[in-house]
Amino acid sequence: MPDINMTEGAYNYAYLDEQTKRMIRRAILKAVAVPGYQVPFGGREMPLPYGWGTGGIQVTAAIIGRDDTLKVIDQGADDTTNAVSIRRFFAHVADVATTTRTEEATIIQTRHRVPETPLKDGQILVFQVPIPEPLRMLEPRETETRTLHALSEYGVMQVSLYESIARHGRIAKSYSYPVQVNGRYIMSPSPIPKFDNPKLDRSPALQLYGAGREKRIYAVPPYTPVKSLDFDDHPFEIERWTECCAFCGSTESFLDEMIVDDAGKRLFVCSDTDYCEGRR
Amino acid sequence: MSAATLPSPLLSARNITKRFGGRIACHNVNFDLWPGEVLGIVGESGSGKTTLLNCLAGRLTPDAGSVIYETASAGTVDIHRLSEARRRLLTRTEWGFVNQDAREGLRMGVSAGANIGERLMAVGARHYGEIRGSAADWLARVEIDADRLDDRPTTFSGGMRQRLQIARNLVSGPRLVFMDEPTGGLDVSVQARILDLLRGLVERLHLSAVLVTHDLGVARLLTHRLMVMQGGAVIEEGLTDQVLDDPQHAYTQMLVASILPV
């Protein structure tokens, strides 16, 4: 446990008070013990708006220590406003080293992506989650979704995939693609592209998901099976591109499409900036 | 026939009582429903018909009494003593429930095919082609054009929605269907068509059903046996034709006499 070194006018270590961090750690332990189950926790007001990563930042604050090296990404990039400000926040309040290198980080807080570089044993991936309930759009009542989870009644999730095929000829959902964790709970992997779903399966890293507005924490322990839902005759597929990255030439990474001039010239570049720079 | 070879009742209600505060919604109701039988519950609004139906179907817990059901494979169970998980499984596999308002029984936001396929997917069907095949088959059986398979129920007429709701319930091959005014609020020709359809399906699939209605014409057409309720109590019961042609209780006589002649 980090030593509590409060001086006049300063924040407690890692911003949150020790009681709050203990409460969040208890929620995390429960979440790890029951993979994919959404554990309620007493979310605090954080110095950034809901939707900017209040859930992720509380989880990070609860697990971070002085020996950690923190990486923060937003849509795969280390240099966007959200990533820069959260990284600077923890450098200030938790006195930790920060990095943009995936291999060097012990904690990676992320919004919308899983790094392309394979994660290792001992690393922790913290997701910022806007809507933790995968059944929310299908069943608006919280009491009912909890019952559906408790009894593993997941027919309705399959109904939404059926509807997608009926309407578009394929499962058109491209992000926040529902997964089943360890053969039990259906979980929303936060709005990562479905391209990243296979990286969650049996990942050596611990995955923690924090939803600040809805005050839920859930987790996938290392090496836990994570299966993307599908039909036997419409198996799960990830996005493919015909182009390669314009900077590093990668054909394996998730590409962002950019319009670069008024004539509509398009360019495809890696969304993971660290991966892309490492290859150049 | 010896007692051993007699079929046992599919559903037995024993002393069902339900109160809402001091108000008694149904009081001491007893009956047996036999396999292949359609039981009608008639009475005026507020007589406790729907409350009784909800108690039978496990949607409401009665204050006293029990509902005994003979399952397909696991012997008899008391519906209200089952775990919630088993009761819910039972209600979406062996039972069906047709609401008066089809919007309550359907998912209005997804296509007809997805509505019909939901029960199949809920019990583990994971082959899109096969689910769609059964959905198309059931759509035909309830006389809806095959090209409406991918349309949402919001684009359906009232009668079509009701037929879709019936298909959605019957796709899992239930043995017992609860119906709450299935033709209420529909115009007469649509009503006749749905009654015709229901009568055919009940006979072909050897379904048992409990039908709540205030319309004695519907009861006459569909049900084998009739229970007349007033103020939460069953005041008369018997074969449908017998009750309607020779009502004994003064209230039933009034009810039969108040059918509007055409």
Interface residues (C-beta under 8 A of the other chain):
Chain A: T147 L151 E153 Y154 G155 V156 Q158 V159 S160 Y162 E163 I165 A166 R167 D230 F231 D232 D233 H234
Chain B: E84 A85 R88 R107 V110 S111 G113 A114 G117 E118 R119 M121 A122 V123 R126 H127 Y128 G129 I131 R132 L149 D150
